[in-house]
Amino acid sequence: MDKAKQKLIDKLGKKGFDTEKKVNAIDMQVAFDNGLTDELGGILALQKAIKTHSVYAFLMDGVDAKPEKKEAKHDHDRKPGDGNEAGNIY
C-alpha cells in the first residue's frame, strides 16, 4: 500500500470514519467540517472502490485483467453447405 493511501485511511479512522457506511456518507460539507478537504480526491476514489467492492485492489493498486471477449457463433452466422445447418439429420 502506498503511503498516501495509508495516510488517508489513518486520518479517516482518527476522525471516526471507520466503516464503509461512514466513508460513503462523506460529502464535501462533511469533509470540510472535518478538515478533510485536502483528501477529497482520495475519499472519492475510496468511495468508488467501496461501491464496486474493490477496496483491497484500491489499497494495493491492483487491477484485474479484463477477460477476453470471444464472439459467439450463431445459426444466422453459418453459411448453407458448411455442414452445420440446424435440423439436418444424417
C-alpha positions as CSV (number, residue, x, y, z in Angstrom):
1,M,0.0,0.0,0.0
2,D,1.4,3.4,-0.9
3,K,2.0,5.9,1.9
4,A,-0.7,8.4,0.6
5,K,-3.4,5.7,0.9
6,Q,-2.2,4.6,4.3
7,K,-2.2,8.2,5.5
8,L,-5.8,8.7,4.2
9,I,-7.0,5.6,5.9
10,D,-5.3,6.6,9.2
11,K,-6.7,10.1,9.0
12,L,-10.2,8.9,8.3
13,G,-10.0,6.4,11.2
14,K,-8.9,9.1,13.6
15,K,-11.8,11.3,12.5
16,G,-14.2,8.5,13.2
17,F,-14.8,7.3,9.7
18,D,-14.1,3.6,10.5
19,T,-16.7,1.8,8.4
20,E,-17.6,1.7,4.7
21,K,-21.0,3.3,5.5
22,K,-19.4,6.2,7.3
23,V,-16.9,6.8,4.5
24,N,-19.6,6.7,1.9
25,A,-21.5,9.3,3.9
26,I,-18.7,11.8,3.4
27,D,-19.7,14.7,1.1
28,M,-17.9,18.0,0.5
29,Q,-19.5,19.7,3.5
30,V,-18.6,16.8,5.9
31,A,-15.1,16.7,4.5
32,F,-14.8,20.5,5.1
33,D,-16.2,20.3,8.6
34,N,-13.8,17.5,9.5
35,G,-10.7,19.1,8.0
36,L,-10.5,16.6,5.1
37,T,-10.7,18.9,2.1
38,D,-7.1,18.0,1.0
39,E,-8.2,14.4,1.0
40,L,-11.3,14.7,-1.2
41,G,-9.7,13.0,-4.2
42,G,-8.6,10.1,-2.1
43,I,-12.0,9.9,-0.4
44,L,-13.8,9.9,-3.8
45,A,-11.5,7.1,-5.0
46,L,-12.1,5.1,-1.8
47,Q,-15.9,5.6,-2.1
48,K,-15.8,4.3,-5.6
49,A,-13.8,1.3,-4.5
50,I,-16.3,0.6,-1.7
51,K,-19.2,0.8,-4.2
52,T,-17.6,-1.6,-6.6
53,H,-16.4,-4.0,-3.9
54,S,-12.8,-3.5,-4.8
55,V,-11.3,-1.9,-1.6
56,Y,-8.4,-4.4,-1.5
57,A,-7.5,-3.6,-5.1
58,F,-7.7,0.1,-4.3
59,L,-5.4,-0.2,-1.3
60,M,-2.9,-2.4,-3.2
61,D,-3.1,-0.6,-6.6
62,G,-4.2,-3.8,-8.1
63,V,-6.0,-4.3,-11.4
64,D,-7.7,-7.4,-12.6
65,A,-7.1,-8.4,-16.2
66,K,-10.2,-7.9,-18.3
67,P,-11.5,-11.2,-19.8
68,E,-11.0,-11.5,-23.5
69,K,-14.3,-11.4,-25.3
70,K,-14.9,-14.0,-27.9
71,E,-17.6,-13.8,-30.5
72,A,-20.2,-16.5,-30.2
73,K,-21.3,-18.2,-33.4
74,H,-25.0,-18.1,-34.1
75,D,-27.1,-20.0,-36.5
76,H,-27.6,-16.9,-38.6
77,D,-23.8,-16.7,-39.0
78,R,-23.5,-20.1,-40.6
79,K,-23.5,-20.5,-44.4
80,P,-25.5,-23.1,-46.2
81,G,-23.5,-26.2,-47.1
82,D,-20.9,-25.8,-44.3
83,G,-22.2,-28.9,-42.6
84,N,-23.6,-27.0,-39.6
85,E,-27.2,-26.4,-40.7
86,A,-29.6,-26.8,-37.9
87,G,-32.1,-29.6,-38.2
88,N,-30.1,-31.7,-40.7
89,I,-30.1,-35.3,-39.7
90,Y,-27.5,-37.6,-41.4
